Amino acid sequence: TGIVSYELNKVVKVPGILVSLGEASYSLYLLHLPVMAAGVGILAKLNLQAGMEVHAAVIVLLIGVCLGSILFFKWIEKPLISRLNRTGTKLKI
């Protein structure tokens, strides 16, 4: 409650990327497992098992999942919720 009150009173400025990730949290929840599993499968086929290359690839996968979730939220989830709200089925974002 204290941190939220700081944010509402403009004492703390939350970076936009964190706000976007917060908005896209459900999309992130839905997409992270299949995307990460596919990425790990690709890494296994490339025969990467240890070393800096694997760590770098996992970081790239994590960033990709986060960005993909934000795009999924903005292009699919949010318009779908808006359309459902117009039909009388009220959903909150």
Summary of the structure (lengths in Angstrom):
residues: 93
radius of gyration: 17.6
end to end distance: 20.1
largest distance: 53.3
contacts: 206
relative contact order: 0.12
helix: 76%
strand: 0%
